[in-house]
Amino acid sequence: MTAWTLPLDEIRYDDRGLVPAIAQDYLDGTVLMLAWMNRESLQKTLATGEVWYWSRSRQALWHKGATSGHLQKLQSIRYDCDSDAILVSIEQVGDIACHTGERSCFHQTGTAKQAPAADTLSQVYEVICDRRDHPQPDSYTCKLFAGGDNKILKKIGEEAAEVVMACKDDEAAAIASEVADLLYHTLVAMAHHGVTPRDVYRQLQARRR
């Protein structure tokens, strides 16, 4: 198990001995919840590698997920420049952080319940999936889906070749543009086959380790 450390004496707790803690998904950066910690909950988090908070309503330590099974496994922990806020990067077991059953506590937009997609690839992927599920006649993405694997994969091959040529020419702007095209068409292929960016991120995290 990773030995987690944090200079607890440097944390600026409020007059109740508490500090706000933001939980963020370690794969795509989605903000999952805001809760409170005290020195003891921080110590238990560091010691166990699972996140503990302080429940203000119950006035007790709160081992997140101990009852529901939706544990939060610590991936990294930081404090801000004023030392009065904590950021915990976590693996959310079951992908549910909110007591309502939603992935994120920040799911209310006024029109629909939806967890915020933090990273650009996930945001683009959501738009692609929406085009897949709600076809629009003038949509380029919908035309790719209509063509199936043959059309989608042909475009990936073409865009990969464009990336190669841009790199050979050593043109930074062209490389960025062509890689963006390649990523977009790859996301279309992923959506076509039901693979999400988070599936890819898990593979990358496993290789990083």
C-alpha positions as CSV (number, residue, x, y, z in Angstrom):
1,M,0.0,0.0,0.0
2,T,1.2,3.5,-0.8
3,A,2.5,5.5,2.1
4,W,0.6,8.7,2.0
5,T,1.9,11.8,3.8
6,L,0.7,15.3,4.4
7,P,2.0,18.0,6.8
8,L,-1.0,18.0,9.0
9,D,0.4,20.9,11.2
10,E,0.5,23.2,8.1
11,I,-3.3,22.7,7.4
12,R,-5.3,25.8,8.5
13,Y,-8.4,24.3,10.1
14,D,-11.4,26.6,10.9
15,D,-12.6,27.4,14.4
16,R,-14.4,24.1,14.4
17,G,-11.2,22.2,13.5
18,L,-12.5,21.5,10.0
19,V,-11.2,22.0,6.5
20,P,-13.2,21.7,3.2
21,A,-12.2,18.7,1.0
22,I,-13.0,18.4,-2.6
23,A,-13.1,14.8,-4.1
24,Q,-12.1,14.6,-7.7
25,D,-12.1,11.6,-10.0
26,Y,-8.5,10.6,-10.8
27,L,-9.2,9.4,-14.3
28,D,-11.1,12.4,-15.9
29,G,-10.9,15.1,-13.3
30,T,-14.7,15.2,-12.6
31,V,-15.5,17.0,-9.3
32,L,-17.5,14.4,-7.4
33,M,-18.3,16.0,-4.0
34,L,-17.4,18.6,-1.3
35,A,-17.2,17.4,2.3
36,W,-15.3,18.3,5.4
37,M,-12.2,16.8,7.1
38,N,-10.6,17.3,10.5
39,R,-7.2,16.2,11.6
40,E,-8.3,12.7,12.7
41,S,-10.1,12.0,9.4
42,L,-7.1,13.2,7.5
43,Q,-4.9,10.9,9.6
44,K,-7.2,7.9,8.9
45,T,-7.3,8.7,5.2
46,L,-3.5,8.8,5.0
47,A,-3.1,5.6,7.0
48,T,-5.7,3.5,5.2
49,G,-5.6,4.8,1.7
50,E,-9.4,5.2,1.8
51,V,-11.1,8.5,2.3
52,W,-12.6,9.5,5.6
53,Y,-14.5,12.7,6.3
54,W,-16.1,14.4,9.3
55,S,-19.9,14.4,9.2
56,R,-21.1,17.7,10.6
57,S,-24.7,16.4,10.9
58,R,-23.7,13.3,12.9
59,Q,-20.7,14.9,14.5
60,A,-18.7,11.8,13.8
61,L,-16.0,10.4,11.6
62,W,-17.4,9.2,8.2
63,H,-15.7,6.4,6.3
64,K,-17.0,7.2,2.8
65,G,-18.7,4.1,1.3
66,A,-18.4,1.9,4.4
67,T,-22.2,1.3,4.3
68,S,-23.0,1.6,0.6
69,G,-19.8,0.0,-0.7
70,H,-19.0,3.1,-2.7
71,L,-15.6,3.5,-1.2
72,Q,-13.2,6.2,-2.3
73,K,-9.6,4.9,-2.8
74,L,-7.0,7.6,-2.5
75,Q,-4.8,8.3,-5.5
76,S,-3.3,11.6,-4.4
77,I,-3.9,14.4,-1.9
78,R,-2.9,18.1,-2.0
79,Y,-3.7,21.3,-0.2
80,D,-4.1,24.7,-1.7
81,C,-1.8,27.8,-1.5
82,D,-3.5,29.1,1.6
83,S,-3.4,25.7,3.3
84,D,-7.2,25.9,4.0
85,A,-8.6,23.5,1.5
86,I,-7.9,19.8,0.6
87,L,-8.1,18.2,-2.9
88,V,-8.3,14.4,-2.9
89,S,-7.9,12.6,-6.1
90,I,-9.8,9.3,-5.8
91,E,-10.9,6.2,-7.5
92,Q,-14.7,6.1,-6.8
93,V,-15.8,2.5,-6.4
94,G,-19.0,1.9,-8.2
95,D,-18.8,5.3,-9.9
96,I,-21.3,6.7,-7.4
97,A,-20.2,9.5,-5.0
98,C,-23.6,11.1,-4.3
99,H,-26.1,9.8,-1.7
100,T,-28.8,10.3,-4.4
101,G,-27.2,7.6,-6.5
102,E,-25.7,10.0,-9.0
103,R,-22.0,9.9,-10.0
104,S,-21.3,13.4,-8.8
105,C,-23.1,15.6,-6.2
106,F,-22.8,18.4,-8.8
107,H,-25.3,16.9,-11.1
108,Q,-28.0,19.5,-11.1
109,T,-28.0,21.9,-14.1
110,G,-31.6,23.2,-13.8
111,T,-32.8,21.0,-16.7
112,A,-31.3,17.5,-16.2
113,K,-29.3,15.5,-13.9
114,Q,-25.8,14.9,-15.4
115,A,-22.4,14.7,-13.9
116,P,-20.0,17.3,-15.3
117,A,-17.5,15.9,-17.8
118,A,-14.3,17.6,-16.8
119,D,-11.9,16.8,-19.6
120,T,-12.2,17.8,-23.2
121,L,-12.1,14.3,-24.6
122,S,-15.0,13.3,-22.4
123,Q,-17.0,16.3,-23.4
124,V,-16.5,15.7,-27.1
125,Y,-17.3,12.0,-26.6
126,E,-20.7,13.0,-25.0
127,V,-21.5,15.1,-28.0
128,I,-20.6,12.2,-30.3
129,C,-22.8,9.8,-28.3
130,D,-25.7,12.3,-28.5
131,R,-25.3,12.4,-32.3
132,R,-25.2,8.6,-32.4
133,D,-28.4,8.3,-30.3
134,H,-30.2,11.3,-31.8
135,P,-29.3,11.4,-35.5
136,Q,-29.3,14.7,-37.3
137,P,-29.4,14.8,-41.1
138,D,-26.7,17.4,-41.6
139,S,-24.3,16.1,-39.0
140,Y,-20.9,14.8,-40.2
141,T,-20.7,12.6,-37.1
142,C,-24.1,11.0,-38.0
143,K,-22.9,10.3,-41.5
144,L,-19.8,8.5,-40.1
145,F,-22.1,6.4,-37.9
146,A,-24.3,5.6,-40.9
147,G,-21.3,4.4,-42.8
148,G,-20.4,2.0,-40.0
149,D,-16.9,0.6,-39.5
150,N,-15.9,0.9,-43.1
151,K,-16.3,4.6,-43.2
152,I,-15.2,5.3,-39.6
153,L,-12.0,3.2,-39.8
154,K,-11.1,4.6,-43.3
155,K,-11.1,8.1,-41.8
156,I,-8.9,7.0,-38.9
157,G,-6.4,5.6,-41.4
158,E,-6.4,8.9,-43.3
159,E,-6.1,11.0,-40.3
160,A,-3.2,8.9,-38.9
161,A,-1.4,9.5,-42.2
162,E,-2.0,13.2,-41.9
163,V,-0.5,13.2,-38.4
164,V,2.6,11.4,-39.7
165,M,3.0,14.0,-42.5
166,A,2.6,16.9,-40.1
167,C,5.2,15.4,-37.8
168,K,7.6,14.8,-40.7
169,D,7.2,18.5,-41.6
170,D,7.8,19.5,-38.0
171,E,4.9,22.0,-38.0
172,A,3.6,22.4,-34.5
173,A,0.2,23.9,-35.4
174,A,-0.4,21.3,-38.1
175,I,0.5,18.5,-35.7
176,A,-2.0,19.8,-33.1
177,S,-4.7,20.1,-35.7
178,E,-4.2,16.7,-37.2
179,V,-3.9,15.0,-33.9
180,A,-7.2,16.7,-32.9
181,D,-8.8,15.2,-36.1
182,L,-7.4,11.8,-35.3
183,L,-8.6,11.9,-31.7
184,Y,-12.1,13.0,-32.9
185,H,-12.4,10.1,-35.4
186,T,-11.0,7.7,-32.8
187,L,-13.7,8.8,-30.4
188,V,-16.3,8.1,-33.0
189,A,-15.0,4.6,-33.4
190,M,-15.0,4.1,-29.6
191,A,-18.6,5.3,-29.4
192,H,-19.6,3.0,-32.2
193,H,-18.2,0.1,-30.3
194,G,-19.3,1.2,-26.8
195,V,-15.8,2.0,-25.4
196,T,-15.6,5.1,-23.3
197,P,-12.7,7.5,-22.6
198,R,-12.6,6.3,-19.0
199,D,-12.0,2.7,-20.3
200,V,-8.9,4.1,-22.1
201,Y,-7.8,6.2,-19.1
202,R,-7.9,3.0,-17.0
203,Q,-5.6,1.3,-19.4
204,L,-3.2,4.3,-19.4
205,Q,-3.2,4.5,-15.6
206,A,-2.3,0.8,-15.4
207,R,0.6,1.3,-17.8
208,R,1.8,4.4,-16.0
209,R,2.1,2.3,-12.8
